[in-house]
Amino acid sequence: MCTGSSAVKLKLSREDGRIEAELEVDQNLGGVRWTWSLSRPASVVARGSAVTRGPSGSFEVRRLVADTAGRDTITGRAARGSRESCRVTATIR
């Protein structure tokens, strides 16, 4: 869910004993800087910034995170200053 007109997706998949988290934000406008983070309930596992590109005006971030026992829940967040923020959560067994 985003506070503006952008769309956000988070895909989780298993890869070599870890979890691949793929966060995508589609804004339909290129050249816009966003800050992003991937977190678990108790800690941030990755963070950075990205710029929307191409005709779709989107960015995508892929990170490998530890696969813990049982269910894993990852939350992705992205913000472009104070103008818009997005949040999405996914769980993998």
TIDO-575049 format. One record per atom (N, C-alpha, C): x, y, z; residue in one letter. Coordinates in steps of 0.02 Angstrom, whole numbers, plus 50000, padded with zeros to 5 digits. Each point is the difference from the previous one (the first is absolute). Last residue first. Example, Ala and Ser with C-alpha at 12.3 -4.5 7.8 and 13.67 -1.06 7.14 Angstrom:
! TIDO-575049
506424988850354S 500425005950003S 499615005550037S 500154971449996A 499555005950000A 500455006050000A 
***
This chain:
! TIDO-575049
503434901650202R 500074994350046R 500644996349988R 499245027049965I 500174993849964I 500094994650052I 498855026949969T 500224994450042T 500144994049956T 499755029449986A 499904993449971A 500284994750047A 499265028749975T 500254994450040T 499834993549965T 500265029149956V 499734993649979V 500314994550042V 499795029249954R 500154994650046R 499664993749976R 500725028049930C 499694993649983C 500224994950051C 499815029249957S 500334994250029S 499594993849982S 500415028749934E 499654993649992E 500394994550035E 500585023850020R 499445000349952R 499604993549995R 502085006950125S 499385000150039S 499394999749954S 502224989349910G 499965005850044G 499374999550043G 499994981849869R 500325005449960R 499905006450038R 500034971850066A 499755006950008A 500365004649953A 499474971950083A 500335004649954A 499685006950010A 500164972350109R 499775007050005R 500395004249949R 499364972350074G 500365004749958G 499695006950008G 500134975450148T 499645006149983T 500455004449958T 499764972050075I 500425005749979I 499545005849983I 500004974050130T 499615005849979T 500475005849988T 500004971250025D 500405006149998D 499555005649973D 499674973850125R 499805005449956R 500475005950005R 501114977750078G 499295001849998G 499855005449949G 502474999850077A 499554994450007A 499275002450000A 501745015249869T 499954997550068T 499514994150002T 501645012949814D 499394996150005D 499974997050070D 501325023049896A 500024993650034A 499314996850002A 500505016749800V 499995000550073V 499984993050029V 500505015149754L 499954993550032L 500055001050075L 499095017649797R 500494998450053R 499884993050025R 499265020049798R 500014992950019R 500554998950051R 498395020949875V 500564998350044V 499944992650017V 499005020049811E 499954993350030E 500634998750040E 498415021749875F 500644997150021F 499864993450034F 498725018249806S 500004995750058S 500724998450021S 498805011449799G 500105004250059G 500014995950064G 499744993849755S 499514998350052S 500075004350062S 501485001849809P 499335002449982P 499484998450054P 502535002050084G 499664997149943G 499315002849988G 501015001350250R 500305000349934R 499524997349947R 500415009450282T 499564996949950T 500305001249930T 501504998050223V 499695005049957V 499564996449949V 501034994650267A 499964998249930A 499655005649963A 501254991850257S 499615004749960S 500034997749928S 500194986650255G 500385003649950G 499565005249966G 500174976150183R 499735006649985R 500445003449948R 499444974950155A 500335003549945A 499675006849991A 499454985950184V 500484995449970V 500365003149940V 498705007750246V 500085001749929V 500534995449971V 498434993250220S 500625003149974S 499965001649926S 498274988950143A 500445003050051A 500615003749972A 498214988949863P 499665003350056P 500475003550049P 500984998749763R 499644994650035R 499685003450059R 500775012349758S 500084998550071S 499614993850021S 501015018349791L 499704993450010L 500124998250073L 499975024949849S 500264995450051S 499624993449997S 500555026049857W 499644993850011W 500324996050057W 499775025949854T 500374996050049T 499584993950014T 500095016249770W 499634996950055W 500504997050049W 499885018449770R 500384996250051R 499544997850057R 499605005649724V 499795001850068V 500374995550051V 499994999349747G 500445004950029G 499835002250071G 498064990549828G 500724998650008G 500375005650035G 497374990450005L 500385006149988L 500744998550014L 498154984750045N 499845002649933N 500345006749985N 500114983750195Q 499735006850009Q 499775003149934Q 500694975550138D 499845002749934D 499645006750008D 501654981050145V 499565005950004V 499925002749929V 500914975750133E 499915004149940E 499515005650014E 501654978850121L 499565005850011L 499975004249937L 500774974150088E 500005004449942E 499475005450010E 501534979550137A 499475005050007A 500065004949942A 500884973750066E 500085005849956E 499395004450009E 501194981350170I 499395002749970I 500195005949957I 501484976750065R 499825006650024R 499355002149968R 501134979549947G 499975000150073G 499865006850030G 500084997149758D 500624997550030D 500015000650076D 497925010249914E 500574999649955E 500624998050039E 497065005250007R 500584996650029R 500554999449948R 498095020250015S 500124993249974S 500624997150032S 498105022949995L 500484996150037L 500064993149969L 499095027049938K 499994992849985K 500544996750041K 498525024549984L 500534996450034L 499914992649986L 499125026549905K 499954992750003K 500594997250038K 498515025249940V 500574996550030V 499854992550000V 499225025849878A 499834993150017A 500624996650027A 499025027649978S 500484994849984S 499734993150021S 498975022350039S 499774996149942S 500484994449980S 499935008850256G 499865003849939G 499794995249945G 500604992050215T 499595005850018T 499835004449940T 500414972450001C 500365006349996C 499535005850017C 500264970950027M 499585005950000M 500455006250000M 
***
